[in-house]
Amino acid sequence: MFLQFPLFRQWADVNDTVNDGTFICAALFAVGMFISGPFNAFLVGAFQRKRVCYSAIIGLMVTSVGLTYAQTLLQLAVLRLMEGACFGILQMALGGTLINDLSVSSKRTLTDSYFLWFARLSFAPGLAIAFTLLHFYGLSTAFAVSVLMQFLGLLSLGLVKVGYDAPSHGRLFSLDRFWNKRSFPLVYNLLPVVVVQGLLLGGNIPLTFIGMLALGLFIAFVTHRTFFVEADCRADAVAGLLLIMASMLLLLLQKEPKTLYFAFTLLGVGLGWFNSRFFLYFLKLSGHCQRGTLQQTYVLTSMLGMCVGFVVVGLKTNPYLLALILSAFSLLTYLFIVHPWFLRNKDRNFKFREV
């Protein structure tokens, strides 16, 4: 999905549409995820979960092909809503249900964490592939490659052996496996940070900087299990936010290439540390059978924030100044409001070393 976001600026040029309208229509992807959300519990209960995943991936492929031929903002809006709905179902059925079903209970936190780490690590490569394809081959080829990647995902899913799950017919509409109302303070705190990440989706970032962002995310992945093993549970979230703020200051004040490389590396590390810790916070709120619902709430919040950031870039604002303000706001909110609330409301006492 990260591959497609950078394509819409050129899509606007090709189809002679207003950039602002194009970015808003493309960001309806997040709205689509919320539209399909109330049906999540019914779908995984009434149908075999692997078949739900197959259907969702096929839906993604069909909408991606449609985007290749879309020529109006209305067509773009409808296709992105459909694409978001399919992606939301896939994320829930695969990440929130199927992966947990295939994991022993003592390893589910580790499994969930790695699943979302793969999503985080795909962010920078998705941007890099998109910009490379646009530069050398054009818009149609870029959409075709996204369809190919979805098809490869369909084939890889076929390699997974899943036991039979007996159907259960629950309510058609439900918050189960969709949204957890108790998590609102975490949502409120996470949203500004993922908006910062979304600002990168619509920008025209050089490949070398994307490479440094990828390096930073990888460093965060390697170090998040070692740096903060015995630290206070606030350490990685606060350190991540401080690194994000430092990277934005460097991007605002410095123009030297070496400094900018360092800034994007810091940004990758900061985003990785903060997001990994906040995902654990969501899980620690979970009561009985609420793991999938909390995971889906985290994913929906992340995608909503990234789509908001994507739209903001289309409005021609200064992304780095806005990112600095948002990260500072998130840091203060976390220290003085969200963390004290979390300590009073958490249900589980996972240790960071388990993840």
C-alpha positions as CSV (number, residue, x, y, z in Angstrom):
1,M,0.0,0.0,0.0
2,F,2.9,2.4,0.7
3,L,3.9,2.0,-2.9
4,Q,0.7,3.5,-4.2
5,F,0.6,6.8,-2.2
6,P,3.4,8.6,-4.0
7,L,1.8,7.8,-7.4
8,F,-1.2,10.1,-7.0
9,R,0.8,13.3,-7.5
10,Q,1.7,12.2,-11.0
11,W,-1.9,10.8,-11.4
12,A,-3.1,14.3,-10.9
13,D,-0.8,15.7,-13.6
14,V,-1.7,12.9,-16.1
15,N,-5.4,13.4,-15.6
16,D,-5.3,17.2,-15.3
17,T,-7.0,17.3,-11.9
18,V,-6.4,19.6,-8.9
19,N,-3.7,18.2,-6.6
20,D,-5.7,19.0,-3.4
21,G,-8.7,17.1,-4.6
22,T,-6.5,14.2,-5.7
23,F,-4.8,13.9,-2.4
24,I,-8.1,14.0,-0.5
25,C,-9.7,11.4,-2.7
26,A,-6.6,9.1,-2.4
27,A,-6.7,9.5,1.4
28,L,-10.2,8.1,1.4
29,F,-8.4,4.8,1.7
30,A,-8.5,5.2,5.5
31,V,-12.2,5.9,5.4
32,G,-12.7,2.7,3.5
33,M,-11.0,0.8,6.4
34,F,-13.5,2.3,8.8
35,I,-16.5,1.4,6.5
36,S,-15.6,-2.3,6.4
37,G,-14.6,-2.4,10.1
38,P,-18.0,-3.1,11.7
39,F,-18.3,-6.3,9.5
40,N,-14.9,-7.7,10.7
41,A,-16.2,-10.0,13.4
42,F,-19.0,-11.3,11.2
43,L,-16.7,-12.1,8.3
44,V,-14.2,-14.1,10.3
45,G,-16.9,-15.9,12.1
46,A,-19.1,-16.8,9.2
47,F,-16.4,-17.7,6.7
48,Q,-13.1,-19.5,6.8
49,R,-10.4,-17.0,7.6
50,K,-8.0,-18.0,4.9
51,R,-10.8,-17.5,2.3
52,V,-11.5,-14.0,3.8
53,C,-7.8,-13.2,3.2
54,Y,-8.0,-14.5,-0.4
55,S,-11.1,-12.5,-1.2
56,A,-9.6,-9.3,0.3
57,I,-6.4,-9.6,-1.7
58,I,-8.3,-10.3,-4.9
59,G,-10.4,-7.1,-4.1
60,L,-7.1,-5.2,-3.7
61,M,-5.9,-6.4,-7.1
62,V,-9.1,-5.5,-8.8
63,T,-9.2,-2.0,-7.3
64,S,-5.5,-1.5,-8.2
65,V,-6.2,-2.4,-11.8
66,G,-9.1,0.0,-11.7
67,L,-6.8,2.8,-10.5
68,T,-4.7,2.4,-13.6
69,Y,-7.6,3.4,-15.8
70,A,-9.3,5.9,-13.4
71,Q,-9.6,9.4,-15.0
72,T,-11.8,11.4,-12.7
73,L,-11.8,12.3,-9.1
74,L,-15.1,10.4,-8.5
75,Q,-13.6,7.2,-9.9
76,L,-10.5,7.7,-7.8
77,A,-12.6,8.3,-4.7
78,V,-14.8,5.2,-5.2
79,L,-11.8,3.0,-5.9
80,R,-9.8,4.2,-2.9
81,L,-12.8,3.6,-0.6
82,M,-13.1,0.1,-2.0
83,E,-9.4,-0.5,-1.7
84,G,-9.3,0.7,1.9
85,A,-12.2,-1.6,2.8
86,C,-10.5,-4.6,1.3
87,F,-7.2,-3.7,3.0
88,G,-9.0,-3.3,6.4
89,I,-10.5,-6.7,6.1
90,L,-7.2,-8.3,5.0
91,Q,-5.4,-6.7,7.9
92,M,-7.9,-7.9,10.4
93,A,-8.2,-11.4,9.0
94,L,-4.5,-11.9,8.5
95,G,-2.8,-9.9,11.2
96,G,-5.5,-9.7,13.8
97,T,-6.9,-13.3,13.5
98,L,-5.0,-15.8,11.4
99,I,-1.5,-15.1,12.7
100,N,-2.7,-15.4,16.3
101,D,-4.5,-18.6,15.5
102,L,-1.3,-20.1,14.2
103,S,0.8,-19.0,17.2
104,V,0.9,-20.5,20.7
105,S,-0.5,-18.3,23.3
106,S,2.9,-17.6,24.9
107,K,4.3,-16.2,21.6
108,R,1.4,-14.2,20.4
109,T,2.8,-10.8,21.6
110,L,6.1,-11.6,19.8
111,T,4.2,-12.7,16.7
112,D,2.0,-9.6,16.6
113,S,5.1,-7.3,17.1
114,Y,7.0,-8.9,14.3
115,F,4.0,-8.7,12.0
116,L,3.8,-5.0,12.5
117,W,7.5,-4.5,12.3
118,F,7.5,-6.0,8.8
119,A,4.8,-3.4,8.0
120,R,7.0,-0.6,9.4
121,L,10.1,-1.8,7.5
122,S,8.1,-1.9,4.3
123,F,7.4,1.9,4.5
124,A,10.7,3.2,3.0
125,P,11.1,0.4,0.4
126,G,7.5,1.1,-0.8
127,L,8.4,4.8,-1.3
128,A,11.7,4.0,-3.0
129,I,10.0,1.5,-5.4
130,A,7.3,4.0,-6.3
131,F,9.7,6.9,-7.0
132,T,12.0,4.6,-9.1
133,L,9.2,3.2,-11.2
134,L,7.7,6.7,-11.8
135,H,11.1,8.0,-12.9
136,F,12.0,5.2,-15.2
137,Y,8.8,3.6,-16.4
138,G,5.7,5.7,-15.7
139,L,2.4,5.6,-13.8
140,S,0.8,2.5,-15.4
141,T,3.9,0.4,-14.8
142,A,4.0,1.5,-11.1
143,F,0.3,0.4,-10.6
144,A,1.0,-2.8,-12.4
145,V,3.9,-3.6,-10.1
146,S,1.6,-3.0,-7.1
147,V,-0.8,-5.6,-8.6
148,L,2.1,-8.0,-9.0
149,M,3.1,-7.6,-5.4
150,Q,-0.5,-8.3,-4.3
151,F,-0.5,-11.4,-6.5
152,L,2.7,-12.6,-4.8
153,G,1.0,-12.1,-1.5
154,L,-1.9,-14.2,-2.7
155,L,0.5,-17.0,-3.7
156,S,2.4,-16.9,-0.4
157,L,-0.8,-17.2,1.5
158,G,-1.4,-20.5,-0.2
159,L,1.7,-21.9,1.4
160,V,0.2,-21.4,4.9
161,K,-1.5,-24.5,6.4
162,V,-4.6,-23.5,8.3
163,G,-6.8,-25.9,10.3
164,Y,-10.5,-25.9,9.8
165,D,-12.3,-23.3,11.8
166,A,-16.0,-24.0,12.4
167,P,-18.3,-21.1,11.3
168,S,-20.0,-19.0,14.0
169,H,-22.8,-16.6,13.1
170,G,-22.5,-13.5,15.3
171,R,-24.0,-10.0,14.8
172,L,-23.6,-8.4,11.3
173,F,-22.4,-5.1,12.9
174,S,-20.0,-5.1,15.8
175,L,-17.1,-3.2,17.4
176,D,-15.4,-6.6,17.9
177,R,-12.2,-6.9,15.9
178,F,-12.7,-3.3,14.8
179,W,-12.4,-0.6,17.5
180,N,-11.8,-0.5,21.2
181,K,-13.4,2.5,22.9
182,R,-11.2,2.3,26.0
183,S,-8.1,3.1,23.9
184,F,-9.1,6.7,23.0
185,P,-6.2,8.3,25.0
186,L,-3.7,6.2,23.2
187,V,-5.3,7.0,19.9
188,Y,-5.2,10.7,20.7
189,N,-1.5,10.4,21.5
190,L,-0.5,8.2,18.5
191,L,-2.3,10.2,15.9
192,P,0.0,13.2,15.7
193,V,3.0,11.0,15.3
194,V,1.6,8.9,12.4
195,V,0.6,12.2,10.8
196,V,4.3,13.0,10.8
197,Q,4.9,9.7,9.0
198,G,2.1,10.5,6.5
199,L,3.8,13.8,5.6
200,L,6.5,11.6,3.9
201,L,4.0,9.8,1.7
202,G,3.1,12.8,-0.4
203,G,6.5,14.5,-0.6
204,N,9.0,14.2,-3.4
205,I,11.9,12.8,-1.4
206,P,15.2,11.8,-3.0
207,L,16.0,8.1,-3.0
208,T,19.2,8.6,-0.9
209,F,17.1,10.2,1.9
210,I,14.6,7.3,1.7
211,G,17.5,4.9,2.0
212,M,18.6,6.6,5.2
213,L,15.1,6.5,6.5
214,A,15.1,2.7,5.8
215,L,18.4,2.4,7.7
216,G,17.0,4.2,10.7
217,L,13.9,1.9,10.8
218,F,16.2,-1.1,10.6
219,I,18.4,0.3,13.4
220,A,15.2,0.7,15.5
221,F,14.2,-2.9,14.7
222,V,17.6,-4.2,15.8
223,T,17.9,-2.1,18.9
224,H,14.4,-2.0,20.4
225,R,14.9,-5.3,22.2
226,T,18.3,-4.4,23.6
227,F,18.4,-0.7,24.5
228,F,15.3,-0.6,26.6
229,V,15.2,-4.1,28.2
230,E,15.7,-2.8,31.8
231,A,14.7,0.8,31.2
232,D,11.6,2.6,32.4
233,C,8.6,1.9,30.2
234,R,8.6,5.5,29.1
235,A,12.1,5.4,27.8
236,D,11.6,4.2,24.2
237,A,8.5,6.3,23.6
238,V,10.2,9.5,24.9
239,A,13.5,8.7,23.1
240,G,11.6,8.1,19.9
241,L,9.7,11.4,20.1
242,L,12.9,13.4,20.9
243,L,14.7,11.8,17.9
244,I,11.7,12.8,15.7
245,M,11.9,16.4,17.0
246,A,15.7,16.5,16.5
247,S,15.3,15.3,12.9
248,M,12.7,17.9,12.1
249,L,15.0,20.7,13.6
250,L,17.8,19.5,11.4
251,L,15.6,19.4,8.3
252,L,14.4,23.0,9.1
253,L,17.7,24.5,9.9
254,Q,20.3,22.7,7.9
255,K,20.7,22.1,4.1
256,E,24.0,20.2,4.0
257,P,23.5,16.7,2.5
258,K,25.4,14.9,5.2
259,T,23.2,16.6,7.9
260,L,20.0,15.7,6.0
261,Y,21.1,12.0,5.7
262,F,21.6,12.0,9.5
263,A,18.2,13.7,10.0
264,F,16.4,11.0,8.0
265,T,18.2,8.3,9.9
266,L,17.2,9.8,13.2
267,L,13.6,10.1,11.9
268,G,13.5,6.3,11.1
269,V,14.9,5.3,14.5
270,G,12.4,7.6,16.3
271,L,9.4,6.4,14.4
272,G,10.4,2.8,14.9
273,W,11.0,3.1,18.7
274,F,7.8,5.1,19.3
275,N,5.5,3.0,17.2
276,S,6.7,-0.3,18.6
277,R,6.2,0.9,22.2
278,F,2.8,2.3,21.5
279,F,1.7,-1.0,19.9
280,L,2.6,-2.7,23.2
281,Y,0.5,-0.1,25.1
282,F,-2.5,-1.0,23.0
283,L,-2.0,-4.7,23.7
284,K,-1.6,-4.1,27.4
285,L,-5.1,-2.7,27.5
286,S,-6.6,-5.9,26.2
287,G,-9.0,-7.9,28.3
288,H,-10.3,-11.4,27.4
289,C,-10.4,-12.0,23.6
290,Q,-9.6,-8.3,22.9
291,R,-6.1,-8.7,21.4
292,G,-7.4,-8.6,17.8
293,T,-9.6,-5.6,18.5
294,L,-6.8,-3.6,20.0
295,Q,-4.4,-4.5,17.2
296,Q,-7.0,-3.3,14.6
297,T,-7.5,-0.1,16.6
298,Y,-3.8,0.6,16.4
299,V,-3.6,-0.1,12.7
300,L,-6.7,2.0,11.9
301,T,-5.2,4.9,13.9
302,S,-1.9,4.6,12.1
303,M,-3.5,4.5,8.7
304,L,-5.8,7.4,9.5
305,G,-2.9,9.5,10.7
306,M,-0.8,8.7,7.6
307,C,-3.7,9.6,5.3
308,V,-4.2,12.9,7.1
309,G,-0.5,13.7,6.7
310,F,-0.7,12.8,3.1
311,V,-3.5,15.3,2.6
312,V,-1.7,18.0,4.5
313,V,1.3,17.7,2.1
314,G,-1.1,18.3,-0.8
315,L,-2.1,21.6,0.9
316,K,1.4,23.0,0.4
317,T,2.2,23.6,4.1
318,N,5.7,23.4,5.6
319,P,5.8,19.7,6.5
320,Y,8.9,19.9,8.8
321,L,7.6,22.7,10.9
322,L,4.2,21.0,11.3
323,A,5.9,17.7,12.2
324,L,8.0,19.4,14.9
325,I,4.9,21.0,16.4
326,L,3.0,17.7,16.3
327,S,5.8,15.7,17.9
328,A,6.3,18.2,20.7
329,F,2.5,18.1,21.3
330,S,2.6,14.3,21.4
331,L,5.6,14.3,23.8
332,L,3.8,16.6,26.3
333,T,0.5,14.8,26.0
334,Y,2.3,11.5,26.6
335,L,4.3,12.6,29.7
336,F,1.5,14.4,31.5
337,I,-1.7,12.8,30.4
338,V,-1.5,9.5,28.6
339,H,1.2,7.7,30.5
340,P,-0.4,8.3,34.0
341,W,-3.7,7.2,32.5
342,F,-2.1,4.1,31.0
343,L,-0.6,3.0,34.4
344,R,-4.1,3.2,35.9
345,N,-5.8,1.3,33.1
346,K,-3.5,-1.4,31.8
347,D,-4.7,-5.0,32.2
348,R,-1.6,-6.9,31.4
349,N,2.0,-6.6,32.6
350,F,4.0,-7.7,29.6
351,K,7.8,-7.3,29.9
352,F,9.5,-5.5,27.0
353,R,12.0,-8.3,26.6
354,E,9.1,-10.6,25.5
355,V,8.9,-8.5,22.3
